[in-house]
Amino acid sequence: MTDRIQSNPETSQQQDHSAPSPHPISRRKVLAALGATGIAAASTVLWNGNDPTSVFAATDDTYGKTHWKDLLYLGLMHYCIAVTVAELRALTEPDAAFAYYVTNPGQEGFFQYDPADTGTPDNTGTVLVSTNGKRFKRHVTDCIVASWFGTKSDGVTADTAALQAALQASQGKTLYIPKQTGPYYLTGQLFVSSHTTIVLESGTIIQAIDTLSRVAPYERLLRIKMVENVRIQGNGATLRMNKTAFTSGEQAHCIDISGSRNVVIEQLNCNDSGGDGFYIGNYEVVSGVGPCKNIVLRDCSADNNRRQGLSVISVEDLLVDHCRFTNTKGTAPEAGVDIEPNGQSEYLRNIRFINCVSENNAGDGFITCLMKTTSKTPIIDITFQSCRTKGNRYGYEINLGGEGVNAERGEVRYIDCIAEEANASGFWDISNSAESVRRSYIRCRAINCNTTMQPDSIYGFSSSFVITCADSQVRTVVGNAEYIDCQSIDNRQTPLIKHGFALKKRTAQKIANVRYFNCTTIGGNQNTYLIDSVAEHISAVNQPQLIYPVAASMTIPYDRIGSKMTNKTATAPAVLTLPVPKPAMAFTFVVDAAHRLALQARSPGDILTPDGAKSVIACAVPGSSITLMGRDDNKWEIASIVGDWLTDSQV
């Protein structure tokens, strides 16, 4: 019996020896088949009534290697017989007391005949069915290996059926996908079940077939559809497509997460798709399932996709952490990230982008499009924090916030974000009603933007931060934004930025409810503000206050909002013509040189003083100052005053 491992000599001779053609495997061959790594013999007896835990010490540091529990399992068997998959399927008289060890490369493992099972289908990996219907079950602990199911990974053979079978068998367990033996795994559309963990070996590449459906019903490479508790640990692996084959359409995504909950994807690359690298929404989700919830993308990347690196349609509680979205090009919007609901019932709640990068996309770095949301949309809550864009059309764009019954509620925040070398503006806020979501820009910086846009373009106005309106999406009033400690920087040898912060209309709309606090410019002789004459309820506060020298008579532009104007460099009296008063707009005037400084209203009686309405006030005493603030009735009121501005003899 040297070729057969025997556990019970008294019962072994009673066995029916209708075994397959190969010899039963010896103890030495079992050890060789198991693999020497992590297994050390601690006894001269493999099993024969001894405590198996005292026989072998084993480590389980590599997915796919034999687990020590396999050895415990062997302790219950009478014999271990080496077979191939084909030989096991040909076995018509199996014995439930035997362990059958499959030796096919990549499919190695222990099977046992289950006489009670007459219906489980053959899936190649964990269940094998003989020609006369006998079921052999693989001994499985907590890990399934994709190669068990007969994957070829040769870049030619479609592994769709094998990979799908592996995914289905992995529900409640971990599926390990080893690195391909050829150039890549080739597969059609795959679906992930609930309660599944997928671990890919570093260097693994899974590529979609070129014939994924580009017409409804659309196909994606990997579908996480209406499931829960899914985790994918990519370890730097890549899901991709042959992008050159997808010259039409925009729906061939690498990963589609729709109507699912508790999904975590880490260290996975999704590249070269015919649509999006990642898609989070509700495609083919049945009524009543609800939006995606508790989704995490961490340390992932999406490169060279056709439509988007990431599309967000509907989700509650999304964290995108340390991810990169680069080189999107092919079909609009061509963004790194596009947050764009398909209807008013979609969720954009508790969405967080932290330390993400969007670079060299043909469209925007990060775009939030509110075209289809309304007042019935759940409250919107989106934050971009410590994110960076470089070399995109616009760095960050938010657009089309509604008005009236279409006015959404909520807030979108940009905190410590950087827009660098955008083709146009770094931060572009377009056609968002003053009734729509609040937009907050906090400690954001735009660096060397407007690289290709024409100077003074009606879209970018040669400005780093812009609020304006699109001709095709007119709003009655745009606004409802604040800028806190933001900076426009242009340190190029030939500066291209003329204004740091712009509020400009396009047609007949107004601009209202915008606040600037400590916003500054560096380099390029920029004006801090470009303020349209239709703007109202605009405030600008700087500490220290911005100072503009006034050497001669001039008309004060709204661009000087919040600033201090001094006649320090004047050599003669000067008359400053005030702009039309606008609610909340304030200007400060200081006499530093001993020359008369007069403030002339556009219309008679526009300056309200304790001595009555005046058209002109003036002072020539150094150290005097006055701050005028616009009122809702379009008059100027005195907010503060030092010195005598009301009794000038020439007034």
Summary of the structure (lengths in Angstrom):
residues: 651
radius of gyration: 35.5
end to end distance: 123.6
largest distance: 129.2
contacts: 2418
relative contact order: 0.04
helix: 8%
strand: 40%
